[in-house]
Amino acid sequence: MPIDPESKRMGANLPVALGDINAAAAAIRDAVLVTACEESRTLGEICGCRIWLKFENLQFTSSFKERGALNRLRALSPEERRRGVIAMSAGNHAQGVAYHGKRLGIPVTIVMPIGTPMVKIENTRRHGADVVISGATLEEAGEFARKHGEEQGMTLIHPYDDPLIIAGQGTVALEMLRAVPSLDTLVVPIGGGGLISGVAIPARAARPDLQIIGVEAELYPSMYNAVYGKTLPMRGDTLAEGIAVKSPGKITTAIIRDLVDEIMLVSEDQIERAVASLISIEKTVAEGAGAAGLAAVMANTEWFAGRNVGLILTGGNIDTRLIASVLTRELAREGRLTQLAIDLVDRPGQLAAVSILLAEAGANIIEVSHQRTFSDLPAKATLLEVVIETRDRAHLDDVLARLGAAGFKARCV
């Protein structure tokens, strides 16, 4: 759904200006990587456009968030540095504040909501921060952080609704447009809106006709609701927990209304597919939020056809167990990994017959379960559950056809 172009003021009188972003770039230059922005020819061929990837998942903390965090920390007074800072975060902002706080000798306390991935909690502690787990949501964690910070005299470092944070995140766009001047579309994940707000300001200044597209998870369409006046529900566990924000920022919402062209929503299946594609094609790890931009392009290929698209891989902090689950589920969707349930007559040789048939069909057996007792089959029957690996969906269909022709009743579980 496009945002009404008549409502745009094209950045006039906003709290963050291009000069603020240029100043942020100078402030963080020596401590934050200028990450690569490279074309992915394979993803471009799949999506029918040209795609450039900005590898912010290769920052030291594996996220763009340290840009804004460092810019905000450098602006603290000597007294504020002495008293320390506090931040609420589901992970990436936490690591950025903790890492650069330690570098600058600033005490850091991070409040993280219950359910934050363990890899993000441990990495934050490893950077020297005092981690407090509180609140079922980022908003509840933020309320605790505000109260605790006031009691202890600490400065709150907000993850997105702060002009200095926004300016720091906007340095990503400066680098992208410098590396690839021909970009005509930027696709940016939205949580609280700090990144897309910062990106939109220099992008709109450099190229007024450049398309700026925001992406949210379907389960957490908070900015979509705020901008379009909708009331879509927000609930559940999303793979993109880094953008699972129920209350977008006031500053960021105003900037997005002015400068962003459209907000798209992506499903969990689409996010999983994007994470798996980045691993299999680009050999790079992106967390769910980091892959949301690619998910939107893959799900809307007609919209992006023929465009020069810039995508920001915003972060790579994802549990290895979750990566394994995502990859396995994608294999199942592609028909390359399938669990079959086969009803057999309980007599010698049946299991061997199925095994031989699968081998002849070129299917690889991964797991086997031969169940006589715990099934609803007749007493003279047995249930064979087998996980097989096939080349693709067509190969799986051929295997099922061969089993049926041999008299075996097989079904996908």
Secondary structure as UniProt FT lines:
FT   HELIX           5..7
FT   TURN            10..13
FT   HELIX           18..28
FT   TURN            29..31
FT   STRAND          37..39
FT   HELIX           41..47
FT   STRAND          50..54
FT   HELIX           56..58
FT   TURN            60..61
FT   HELIX           65..74
FT   HELIX           78..83
FT   STRAND          85..88
FT   HELIX           92..104
FT   STRAND          108..112
FT   TURN            114..115
FT   HELIX           118..126
FT   TURN            127..128
FT   STRAND          130..133
FT   HELIX           138..152
FT   STRAND          155..156
FT   HELIX           163..179
FT   TURN            181..182
FT   STRAND          185..189
FT   HELIX           194..206
FT   TURN            208..209
FT   STRAND          211..217
FT   TURN            218..219
FT   HELIX           222..228
FT   HELIX           241..243
FT   HELIX           250..259
FT   STRAND          262..266
FT   HELIX           268..277
FT   HELIX           278..282
FT   TURN            288..291
FT   HELIX           292..299
FT   HELIX           301..304
FT   TURN            305..306
FT   STRAND          308..312
FT   HELIX           320..333
FT   TURN            334..335
FT   STRAND          337..345
FT   TURN            348..349
FT   HELIX           350..360
FT   TURN            361..362
FT   STRAND          364..371
FT   TURN            379..380
FT   STRAND          381..389
FT   HELIX           393..405
FT   TURN            406..407
FT   STRAND          409..412
//
